[in-house]
Amino acid sequence: MPGPLCARRGLRVGTMPDNALGGFLRARREAIAPSEVGLPAGARRRTPGLRRSELASLAGISVEYLTRLERGRDRHPSGQVLGALADALRLSPEERVHLHRLLKADNGETCAQSTRPMQPLRPTVRTLLDRLESTPALVVDPQGDVLACTVGFRWLAAPVGLLDADQPNLTRFVFTDTRSRAAFPDWEQVADQRAAALRASADLGSHPAAALAEELSITAGTEFGRRFAASAVLPTWTGVERWEHPTAGALRLAYESLLLPGAEEYRLVAYLPGDADTSKALAALNWPAESGSRSTVRSVATSEGSWA
């Protein structure tokens, strides 16, 4: 039996959430301020962001048609309509790509990584991790499994418990391990981002992401469910996270999340000092005397077919 979240949103293992395209359009409409598109805010707005009538006018479509799109009654908008909506919503290039991919997923054209088996990490990616060495960096798949990491990330994450599981997963750790609240002083913000990243993958038809969402809707309850249901927009792939480390203390880490080439959609995430105090704290540490990253957390075959 699927959990409450799955029943409410039509989510089943191996499927994408129902009406992902409409949910994304509505979430972006509610997130944009009237002033951003040259409209007065007004004093009697009952809903956040733009009214449907305002967005429809900006995009040159009828309110009725926009309503059908948002509610999933029409799932076949033309490229011209999507372009007009993207312009009106001031979507970034990445959000525009995501919008068009949601259209394909809504019409049954799931992304390649939703059905193909896990692909190996390329030797060049492993070499890159080796070169990063003491920099906290990791490679994750679309559902947040940690596939490989550097010595620096092991030093950062192991003491807080993130790597304790047989298969470490960023999202599962945040929502099901109580130690995550001590590790992340801004836990609410981190939880929002993890849920948004999982939702983005599930919306595109990722079977593992949908399965994890179903699992967490049961094991983590409303803390996860309400965030997943509300996070139809893309996560922030760059920013700052605060960590509380048992040895180094308070750390302010700037992160960059880079999409690696390939249909599997792995991401390389690197953390750098976000301020002078963090830089000093990291520099003062005695890093483990290990060679390179040598840190595959999950057994992922290399492209030559051997196991690293």
KATAQUI-V928531 format. One record per backbone hydrogen bond with DSSP energy under -0.5 kcal/mol. NH is the residue of the N-H (numbers start at 1). CO is the residue of the C=O. E is the energy in kcal/mol with one decimal. If there is no record, write none. Layout:
BEGIN
<<NH & CO & E> <NH & CO & E>>
END
This chain:
BEGIN
<<7 & 3 & -2.2> <8 & 4 & -2.4> <9 & 5 & -2.3> <10 & 6 & -1.0> <11 & 6 & -1.7> <14 & 207 & -0.8> <15 & 12 & -2.1> <18 & 9 & -1.7> <20 & 17 & -0.8> <23 & 19 & -2.1> <24 & 20 & -2.2> <25 & 21 & -2.2> <26 & 22 & -2.4> <27 & 23 & -2.4> <28 & 24 & -2.4> <29 & 25 & -2.3> <30 & 26 & -2.5> <31 & 27 & -0.9> <32 & 28 & -1.0> <36 & 33 & -1.6> <37 & 33 & -0.5> <37 & 34 & -1.4> <38 & 35 & -1.1> <39 & 34 & -2.7> <50 & 29 & -2.4> <55 & 51 & -2.2> <56 & 52 & -2.9> <57 & 53 & -1.9> <58 & 54 & -2.3> <59 & 55 & -2.3> <60 & 56 & -1.1> <61 & 56 & -2.3> <66 & 62 & -2.1> <67 & 63 & -2.5> <68 & 64 & -2.0> <69 & 65 & -2.2> <70 & 66 & -2.6> <71 & 67 & -2.0> <72 & 69 & -1.0> <73 & 68 & -2.2> <74 & 68 & -1.4> <82 & 78 & -2.4> <83 & 79 & -2.4> <84 & 80 & -2.1> <85 & 81 & -2.5> <86 & 82 & -2.7> <87 & 83 & -2.3> <88 & 84 & -2.4> <89 & 85 & -2.4> <90 & 87 & -1.1> <91 & 86 & -2.3> <96 & 92 & -2.3> <97 & 93 & -2.1> <98 & 94 & -2.2> <99 & 95 & -2.3> <100 & 96 & -2.0> <101 & 97 & -2.1> <102 & 98 & -2.3> <103 & 99 & -1.6> <104 & 100 & -1.7> <105 & 101 & -2.5> <106 & 102 & -2.8> <107 & 103 & -1.2> <108 & 105 & -1.7> <109 & 104 & -3.1> <110 & 108 & -1.3> <111 & 204 & -1.8> <113 & 263 & -0.5> <114 & 111 & -1.8> <115 & 112 & -1.1> <116 & 112 & -1.5> <121 & 301 & -0.7> <125 & 122 & -0.9> <126 & 122 & -1.7> <127 & 123 & -2.5> <128 & 124 & -2.0> <129 & 125 & -2.1> <130 & 126 & -2.3> <131 & 127 & -2.2> <132 & 128 & -1.8> <133 & 129 & -1.7> <135 & 132 & -2.3> <137 & 135 & -0.6> <138 & 269 & -2.3> <139 & 148 & -2.7> <140 & 267 & -2.4> <141 & 145 & -1.5> <144 & 141 & -2.2> <146 & 168 & -2.5> <147 & 139 & -2.8> <147 & 145 & -0.8> <148 & 139 & -1.2> <149 & 295 & -0.9> <150 & 137 & -2.4> <152 & 133 & -1.7> <153 & 135 & -0.5> <154 & 150 & -2.1> <155 & 151 & -2.5> <156 & 152 & -1.8> <157 & 153 & -3.5> <158 & 154 & -2.3> <159 & 155 & -0.6> <160 & 157 & -0.6> <161 & 157 & -0.6> <161 & 158 & -1.4> <162 & 157 & -1.6> <164 & 161 & -1.4> <168 & 165 & -0.6> <170 & 144 & -2.5> <173 & 169 & -2.2> <174 & 170 & -1.9> <175 & 171 & -2.0> <176 & 172 & -2.2> <177 & 173 & -1.8> <178 & 176 & -0.6> <180 & 177 & -2.0> <181 & 178 & -1.2> <182 & 178 & -0.6> <182 & 179 & -0.5> <183 & 179 & -2.0> <184 & 180 & -2.3> <185 & 183 & -0.6> <187 & 184 & -0.9> <187 & 185 & -0.6> <190 & 186 & -2.2> <191 & 187 & -3.0> <192 & 188 & -2.1> <193 & 189 & -2.0> <194 & 190 & -2.5> <195 & 191 & -2.4> <196 & 192 & -2.2> <197 & 193 & -2.2> <198 & 194 & -2.1> <199 & 195 & -2.6> <200 & 196 & -2.3> <201 & 197 & -1.6> <202 & 198 & -2.6> <203 & 199 & -2.8> <204 & 200 & -0.8> <204 & 201 & -0.5> <205 & 202 & -1.7> <206 & 201 & -1.9> <207 & 114 & -0.7> <207 & 205 & -0.6> <210 & 206 & -2.2> <211 & 207 & -2.4> <212 & 208 & -2.4> <213 & 209 & -2.3> <214 & 210 & -2.0> <215 & 211 & -2.3> <216 & 212 & -2.9> <217 & 213 & -1.9> <218 & 214 & -0.8> <218 & 215 & -1.0> <219 & 215 & -2.8> <220 & 216 & -2.3> <221 & 216 & -0.7> <223 & 220 & -1.0> <224 & 221 & -0.8> <225 & 221 & -2.9> <226 & 222 & -2.2> <228 & 224 & -2.9> <229 & 225 & -2.3> <230 & 226 & -1.2> <231 & 227 & -1.2> <232 & 230 & -1.1> <237 & 235 & -0.7> <239 & 255 & -1.8> <241 & 253 & -3.1> <243 & 241 & -0.5> <243 & 251 & -2.5> <244 & 183 & -2.2> <245 & 243 & -0.6> <245 & 249 & -3.0> <249 & 245 & -1.8> <251 & 243 & -3.0> <253 & 241 & -3.1> <253 & 251 & -0.6> <254 & 252 & -0.5> <254 & 272 & -2.8> <255 & 239 & -2.6> <256 & 270 & -2.0> <257 & 237 & -1.8> <258 & 256 & -0.6> <258 & 268 & -3.1> <260 & 266 & -2.6> <265 & 262 & -1.2> <267 & 140 & -2.5> <268 & 258 & -2.8> <269 & 138 & -2.9> <269 & 267 & -0.6> <270 & 256 & -2.3> <271 & 136 & -3.0> <272 & 254 & -3.0> <274 & 252 & -3.2> <279 & 275 & -2.1> <280 & 276 & -2.4> <281 & 277 & -2.4> <282 & 278 & -2.5> <283 & 279 & -2.3> <284 & 280 & -1.9> <285 & 282 & -1.0> <287 & 285 & -0.9> <290 & 288 & -2.0> <292 & 290 & -0.6> <297 & 295 & -0.5> <298 & 147 & -1.3> <300 & 298 & -1.1> <302 & 306 & -2.6> <303 & 121 & -0.7> <305 & 302 & -2.1> <308 & 300 & -0.8> <308 & 306 & -0.5>>
END
